[in-house]
Amino acid sequence: MTTPNGTRAERMRLPLSTEVMKATAEKHGVCVRPFTMEVGDPDTGELRYVAVPCGSTVESICAPCAKKAKALRQVQCREGWHLTDEPDFTPEPPSEDQKELMAFRADLVARYREVVEHGEEGQADELRDEIRGVDEELRQLGMRGRLPSPNLPGKKPAKRSTKRRQDAPNLPRRKVAKTTVGREYAGKFRPSMFVTLTCDTYGRVRDDGTPVNPSEYDYRRAARDAVHFSSLVDRWWQNLRRVVGWDVQYFATVEPQKRAAPHLHTALRGSIPHETIRQVTEATYHQVWWPAHNELVYGGEHLPLWDMRTRSFVDPETQAPLTQWEDAIDEVEQPAHVVTFGRQVHSKGILGGTEEAGRHIGYLTKYLTKSTGEVVEADSARQREHHDRLHAELSITPCSPRCAVWLLYGIQPLGATARTTPGHCKGRAHRRTTLGLPGRRVLVSRKWSGKTLVDHKADRKAFVRDMLAAVGIEKPEPDTSRLIWRKVDPSDRDAPPRAHLLMRAIAERITWKAEYDRALLAVRPPGPETSAIQQAA
């Protein structure tokens, strides 16, 4: 039986109102999953609800926010890559208020250590809270950097030899100058570099990244290299700066290859010889001075148990306490693992302002709107099996000194408590969706553009505000410093539904877009009419 509105099947194929609303929000660049904030004005007593963008960088979660984040990263990359003037980072002298507060903190720390020595725990807690409050005041006054702990330093870590390995080639070393801008050629050319670095080989692979012979593929080394890849990259920056003799700045992204191993794409400011890039890459390594973790001691149902009396993990049979992390480190004589780069090194000189520079910026930011799980997603059963094998090895590879996986090797990690589950670590390295890839997808040096992402965002707002002011539309920056912001609890009945806030945001965005288009027309009037109707007339 049919109805005036069609059959039931036809009605079920009609789009839902929520889907239409989401598509409309995406069309106008409005966040599709904002969270509600309660904003109070203490001067007027006004209380209102504001939809704040979620800020997601993953397109499958919120496409408008992800696209904005990607555009911001592209601007950051473009502004810093071929910079011609040195960014000014000269620190301001400390103010009198900062010096007085620091002196007061020193007195508090001296008093705190005195009461700790006499065992006055109650007063020590009060002094610790007061020191924390002073630290917060210092940061509010504009001080940066880490303050020393009021507690006396504990046991010093064991010193490791910094002598280069015999199997690694030596590198020339120069004093690193403070300059960050590359050399200029012919009075007008200042090229920069685009470099790609990969992990070493673990066995022959097919075109789809899967091993030719899985039984010979070195999954253990692949897992450990992925866990410590970030440390290897940090060492590469250090070596490069020491070899070239100036403070090389970088904008880099970490992405997985088809074989699921991480590799690095980086834009380097300044021109560096290709041979130097290869020499530094070949000579760079990172030694992991951790206890040996080649053979599992526990597994399955045979796992260490938490002993409330000693507040530590013990053997389930002998009740003997496990080796503490500090004691295990003291016994280390050889690095547990050494990470190196592979032989494939790609480096290319890029001139600023060219089409090639824009193409490489797009290549650098290509996957920033995708989650790591989406990038390493398997397309075949053979790839899924390869990822399963790698994940199985990552699940028994410790990712940090606090990793619960250490308990499987008979070592109690730092910070272990009764809630620690042996072999189960929440670290990103052990997830099936990430396959050991680092958490930071974008690596940017501090002196890259002289600005943070917040600064770049403010620049874009100021540009639009100036454009609107040119046509008489004033959009002054509101003073929000006095406002009180509070995230609304989902159970708050007074908060408006998200759909209402979303519709309001869409209407506001349409208004803003119309104003901006009006400003653009004022700056760049439309060209002559060339329609077929006018030509016929």
SEBATI-722309 format. One line per 10 residues: number of its first residue (from 1); their letters; for each residue x, y, z of C-alpha. Coordinates in steps of 0.001 Angstrom, whole numbers, plus 500000, padded with zeros to 6 digits. Example, Ala and Ser with C-alpha at 12.3 -4.5 7.8 and 13.67 -1.06 7.14 Angstrom:
BEGIN
1	AS	512300,495500,507800 | 513670,498940,507140 $
//
This chain:
BEGIN
1	MTTPNGTRAE	500000,500000,500000 | 501346,503421,499071 | 500818,506809,500714 | 500992,510375,499350 | 504569,510496,500681 | 505599,507278,498903 | 506272,503783,500179 | 507955,502980,503478 | 511139,501961,501632 | 511180,505299,499788 $
11	RMRLPLSTEV	510709,507239,503028 | 513525,505281,504711 | 515875,506347,501914 | 515237,510022,502615 | 518119,511751,504457 | 517687,512343,508189 | 517474,515884,509503 | 520719,515367,511444 | 522500,514314,508259 | 521208,517378,506394 $
21	MKATAEKHGV	522287,519602,509275 | 525769,518038,509346 | 526164,518375,505567 | 525103,522031,505745 | 527583,522708,508536 | 530380,521073,506532 | 529427,523101,503450 | 529820,526372,505372 | 532887,525290,507368 | 531153,524983,510748 $
31	CVRPFTMEVG	532278,522437,513350 | 529851,519499,513288 | 530462,518352,516868 | 531007,521457,519026 | 530974,521276,522802 | 528986,523759,524861 | 530640,526305,527150 | 528888,528465,529723 | 530215,532027,529619 | 529579,534369,532516 $
41	DPDTGELRYV	530255,538099,532640 | 530966,539122,536265 | 530410,542820,535449 | 526894,542492,534024 | 525856,539150,535462 | 524998,537900,531970 | 525140,534138,531440 | 525099,532639,527951 | 525980,529418,526164 | 528542,529311,523366 $
51	AVPCGSTVES	529342,526517,520908 | 533124,525996,520852 | 534658,524067,517915 | 535972,520636,518828 | 539355,521330,517206 | 539746,517792,515844 | 542497,517239,513300 | 540880,514077,511886 | 538572,514553,508905 | 536434,511500,509676 $
61	ICAPCAKKAK	535571,513031,513061 | 535046,516667,512029 | 535924,517674,508478 | 535664,521504,508944 | 537951,521573,511992 | 540423,519174,510356 | 540620,521269,507185 | 541209,524436,509201 | 543970,522738,511189 | 545605,521507,507990 $
71	ALRQVQCREG	545425,524971,506383 | 547024,526449,509500 | 549874,523941,509322 | 550391,524750,505649 | 550672,528448,506483 | 553131,527639,509261 | 555234,525523,506905 | 555181,528133,504133 | 556136,531096,506345 | 559121,529395,507949 $
81	WHLTDEPDFT	560577,527377,505100 | 562287,530148,503145 | 562548,532803,505849 | 565022,535562,504949 | 565260,537356,508308 | 566314,535853,511615 | 563434,535465,514089 | 563968,537651,517154 | 563925,535584,520342 | 565784,537986,522603 $
91	PEPPSEDQKE	564311,537411,526089 | 563009,540343,528090 | 564813,541135,531358 | 563142,539761,534526 | 560756,542183,536205 | 560952,543267,539821 | 557795,541301,540635 | 559325,538154,539179 | 562531,538603,541174 | 560622,539213,544406 $
101	LMAFRADLVA	558457,536136,543883 | 561517,534017,543063 | 563204,535170,546283 | 560036,534340,548217 | 560001,530890,546583 | 563598,530299,547646 | 562632,531031,551270 | 559664,528684,551020 | 561824,525875,549604 | 564396,526315,552382 $
111	RYREVVEHGE	561642,526178,554989 | 560043,523160,553287 | 563260,521144,553337 | 563736,522034,556979 | 560307,520723,558039 | 560738,517603,555880 | 563987,516880,557656 | 562185,517107,561027 | 559318,514889,559819 | 556560,517524,560047 $
121	EGQADELRDE	554392,516150,557251 | 551365,518413,557809 | 553374,521620,557544 | 555314,520194,554610 | 552050,519680,552685 | 551024,523298,553359 | 554382,524612,552182 | 554238,522440,549077 | 550846,523911,548157 | 552157,527429,548759 $
131	IRGVDEELRQ	555188,526778,546537 | 552848,525494,543829 | 550821,528708,544073 | 553960,530848,543753 | 554996,528857,540666 | 551608,529570,539099 | 551959,533302,539841 | 555400,533345,538216 | 554010,531774,535055 | 551146,534277,534998 $
141	LGMRGRLPSP	553753,537046,535158 | 555265,535737,531918 | 558066,533495,533130 | 558853,530373,531095 | 560960,527325,531793 | 560900,524595,534418 | 561439,525393,538086 | 563488,523040,540291 | 561541,520675,542527 | 561420,521620,546219 $
151	NLPGKKPAKR	562469,518056,547046 | 566129,517147,547090 | 567279,515221,544013 | 567187,511475,544377 | 569644,508918,543183 | 571573,510128,540162 | 571108,508019,537028 | 573995,505886,535887 | 576325,507649,533483 | 576665,506136,530047 $
161	STKRRQDAPN	579601,506483,527713 | 579102,509094,525002 | 581941,507687,522915 | 580819,506920,519381 | 580286,503306,518429 | 583072,501642,516494 | 580644,500495,513785 | 579402,504060,513129 | 581358,506491,510924 | 582762,509591,512565 $
171	LPRRKVAKTT	581280,513013,511929 | 583032,516383,511739 | 581916,518691,514512 | 581639,522469,514413 | 580473,525050,516891 | 576801,525723,516191 | 576181,529389,515379 | 572925,531048,516408 | 571912,531794,512825 | 568931,529901,511395 $
181	VGREYAGKFR	568635,531438,507902 | 570294,529606,505033 | 572992,530885,502728 | 572128,533229,499853 | 573430,532533,496334 | 573949,535026,493508 | 572527,537809,495650 | 568920,536622,495325 | 568565,532831,495640 | 568132,531273,499064 $
191	PSMFVTLTCD	567203,527611,498499 | 566062,525208,501180 | 565818,521414,501426 | 563205,518669,501363 | 564443,515407,502913 | 562871,511964,503379 | 564321,509447,505867 | 563233,505828,506323 | 563817,502971,508744 | 566225,500163,507993 $
201	TYGRVRDDGT	565160,497012,506165 | 563818,494037,508135 | 563506,491643,505201 | 562369,491588,501578 | 558862,492957,500999 | 556357,492906,498162 | 554824,495938,496461 | 552030,495997,499049 | 554538,496203,501920 | 554078,492638,503152 $
211	PVNPSEYDYR	557167,490448,503705 | 558124,487900,501068 | 558981,485440,503847 | 557217,486353,507143 | 559263,483809,509108 | 562495,485639,508186 | 561117,489152,508648 | 562649,490764,511767 | 559465,491863,513554 | 561293,492401,516853 $
221	RAARDAVHFS	563652,494981,515392 | 560796,496580,513435 | 558782,497009,516631 | 561689,498435,518618 | 562696,500783,515817 | 559126,502125,515669 | 559021,502691,519438 | 562328,504590,519461 | 562004,506325,516072 | 561341,509734,517656 $
231	SLVDRWWQNL	564570,509560,519669 | 566497,508654,516519 | 565027,511668,514693 | 565975,513982,517580 | 569543,512704,517386 | 569555,513366,513620 | 568686,517044,514156 | 571521,517348,516710 | 574095,515720,514438 | 573039,517797,511433 $
241	RRVVGWDVQY	573425,521055,513343 | 576845,520063,514659 | 578077,519141,511193 | 576828,522199,509251 | 577618,524639,512069 | 574310,526526,512282 | 570938,526069,513969 | 569032,524189,511249 | 565251,524613,511562 | 562721,522028,510417 $
251	FATVEPQKRA	559052,521300,509743 | 558510,517535,509586 | 555717,514985,509445 | 555898,511297,510383 | 553921,508858,508246 | 553848,505080,507834 | 555163,503293,504780 | 553267,500398,503193 | 555274,497991,505358 | 553943,499985,508402 $
261	APHLHTALRG	557399,501297,509325 | 557568,505038,510141 | 559385,507411,507837 | 560022,511145,508013 | 559363,513931,505504 | 560991,517186,506529 | 561433,520684,505166 | 564785,522148,506231 | 565480,525865,506070 | 568709,526583,504247 $
271	SIPHETIRQV	570815,524749,501682 | 572823,521700,502774 | 574917,519534,500403 | 573257,516227,499552 | 576401,514346,500512 | 576304,515920,503965 | 572689,514802,504420 | 573643,511232,503518 | 576745,511297,505682 | 574822,512489,508748 $
281	TEATYHQVWW	572061,509936,508153 | 574519,507066,507848 | 576344,508095,511028 | 573248,508742,513179 | 572131,506137,515689 | 570328,505988,519024 | 571343,503598,521800 | 568579,502405,524137 | 570172,501966,527565 | 567419,499831,529031 $
291	PAHNELVYGG	567532,496418,530675 | 567612,493489,528266 | 564117,492388,527250 | 564659,489522,524855 | 563144,486647,526866 | 559743,486775,528567 | 559741,485677,532201 | 555980,485758,532741 | 552961,485287,530525 | 549501,483785,530236 $
301	EHLPLWDMRT	548124,482979,533706 | 551596,483076,535261 | 551882,486804,536056 | 553441,488841,538882 | 551189,489737,541821 | 550882,492987,543751 | 551959,492667,547380 | 550206,495177,549627 | 552743,494684,552398 | 555814,495637,550349 $
311	RSFVDPETQA	553809,497759,547882 | 555530,496135,544949 | 555080,493264,542507 | 556314,489827,543520 | 556768,486428,541876 | 553503,484439,542091 | 555309,481312,543356 | 558306,482396,545407 | 556820,485725,546575 | 560217,487274,545868 $
321	PLTQWEDAID	559985,490953,544848 | 560745,491794,541246 | 563844,493741,540333 | 563279,497480,540746 | 563807,499663,537678 | 566724,501590,539245 | 568540,498375,540155 | 567962,496911,536700 | 569366,500042,535078 | 572483,499931,537253 $
331	EVEQPAHVVT	573248,496443,535942 | 573041,497463,532274 | 576406,497198,530535 | 575304,497091,526897 | 572458,498929,525124 | 569359,496806,524737 | 568794,498119,521210 | 570425,500384,518652 | 568234,502265,516157 | 569559,503421,512791 $
341	FGRQVHSKGI	568122,504804,509565 | 567893,502870,506338 | 570021,503456,503267 | 567237,505150,501313 | 567722,508903,501759 | 566029,511394,499472 | 567080,515052,499506 | 566157,517855,497146 | 566783,521595,496928 | 563654,523776,496776 $
351	LGGTEEAGRH	563368,527475,495906 | 560855,529562,497809 | 557766,530906,496077 | 557856,528303,493315 | 555181,525841,492273 | 557478,523045,493418 | 557600,524503,496946 | 553798,524604,497100 | 553592,521023,495840 | 555970,519777,498529 $
361	IGYLTKYLTK	554066,521656,501254 | 550950,519829,500115 | 552898,516561,500199 | 554099,517277,503753 | 550569,517879,504997 | 548855,515261,502812 | 547814,512882,505602 | 547344,515331,508473 | 543545,515068,508303 | 543641,511273,508626 $
371	STGEVVEADS	544082,509306,511821 | 547041,506949,512006 | 544658,504003,511879 | 543220,505249,508589 | 546685,505660,507070 | 547879,502148,508007 | 544567,500463,507221 | 545056,497046,505602 | 543492,496387,502190 | 544093,492642,501992 $
381	ARQREHHDRL	544261,489562,504196 | 548026,489426,503691 | 548434,492989,504964 | 546184,492298,507948 | 548293,489268,508835 | 551445,491387,508578 | 549944,494031,510859 | 548844,491349,513328 | 552377,489976,513562 | 553820,493451,514089 $
391	HAELSITPCS	551203,494283,516709 | 551915,491014,518532 | 555568,492024,518825 | 554665,495579,519858 | 552455,494208,522634 | 555540,492733,524351 | 557882,495649,523559 | 558263,498156,526429 | 557596,501733,525331 | 558955,503676,528342 $
401	PRCAVWLLYG	560418,503182,531843 | 556828,503302,533166 | 555459,500696,530763 | 553586,497803,532395 | 555105,495423,529835 | 558312,495449,531903 | 556555,493228,534451 | 556531,490416,531881 | 560341,490544,531958 | 560561,490423,535748 $
411	IQPLGATART	561250,494148,536183 | 559042,496541,538125 | 558633,499766,536109 | 558636,503258,537531 | 555349,504367,539089 | 553861,500866,539387 | 550814,500658,541664 | 548145,498131,542637 | 546134,499283,539596 | 548936,498377,537177 $
421	TPGHCKGRAH	548087,495309,535096 | 551135,493273,534034 | 551564,493378,530264 | 548805,495926,529647 | 550034,499428,528850 | 547771,502182,527549 | 550615,503757,525601 | 550061,504617,521963 | 552860,502290,520852 | 550862,499172,521783 $
431	RRTTLGLPGR	547629,500017,519948 | 546573,497976,516954 | 545471,501135,515134 | 548836,502919,515395 | 551348,500047,515063 | 553996,501843,517089 | 553915,505131,515199 | 554848,508213,517263 | 552057,510279,518781 | 553277,513567,517327 $
441	RVLVSRKWSG	552471,513641,513616 | 554000,517109,513098 | 557457,518105,514371 | 558304,521815,514235 | 561461,523437,515586 | 561070,526367,517954 | 562628,528939,515623 | 560851,527802,512456 | 558573,530794,511847 | 558930,532679,515120 $
451	KTLVDHKADR	555246,532010,515797 | 553074,529397,517422 | 549910,527993,515877 | 547951,530430,518056 | 549978,533306,516560 | 549298,532110,513002 | 545601,531844,513796 | 545609,535378,515205 | 547327,536635,512030 | 544553,535164,509885 $
461	KAFVRDMLAA	541892,536783,512071 | 543673,540141,511898 | 543891,539884,508093 | 540137,539264,507770 | 539368,542018,510288 | 541454,544516,508295 | 539718,543480,505065 | 536305,544111,506613 | 537406,547433,508109 | 538383,548605,504606 $
471	VGIEKPEPDT	534695,548476,503567 | 533377,549970,506795 | 532615,546741,508669 | 534256,547060,512074 | 534911,543835,513956 | 536856,544819,517083 | 538562,542064,519036 | 536376,541406,522102 | 537992,541459,525533 | 537394,537997,526996 $
481	SRLIWRKVDP	539912,538202,529827 | 537259,539089,532411 | 534823,536378,531330 | 534408,533141,533256 | 534305,530024,531076 | 532925,526696,532253 | 532395,523514,530279 | 528765,522484,530485 | 527996,519142,532051 | 525923,516838,529782 $
491	SDRDAPPRAH	523307,516599,532526 | 522767,520391,532615 | 519095,520897,531691 | 519490,524637,531078 | 521986,524149,528268 | 520479,524401,524776 | 520586,521299,522556 | 523602,520972,520301 | 521364,521211,517226 | 520247,524727,518253 $
501	LLMRAIAERI	523845,525886,518728 | 524799,524319,515403 | 522041,526128,513521 | 523040,529419,515132 | 526681,528835,514154 | 525649,528139,510541 | 523666,531382,510394 | 526598,533355,511829 | 529021,531797,509359 | 526768,532685,506409 $
511	TWKAEYDRAL	526670,536294,507627 | 530436,536439,508057 | 531003,534933,504618 | 528723,537518,503004 | 530632,540321,504722 | 533976,538878,503647 | 532805,538485,500036 | 531732,542117,500091 | 535219,543103,501256 | 536832,541020,498509 $
521	LAVRPPGPET	534678,542682,495858 | 535720,546087,497149 | 539393,545153,496856 | 539122,543232,493568 | 536077,544377,491529 | 534629,541791,489125 | 535998,541784,485590 | 534080,542847,482468 | 530933,540932,481644 | 531595,538292,479021 $
531	SAIQQAA	528342,536371,479011 | 526737,535151,475811 | 523708,537405,476389 | 525832,540570,476454 | 527774,539548,473337 | 524537,538896,471471 | 523219,542307,472437 $
//
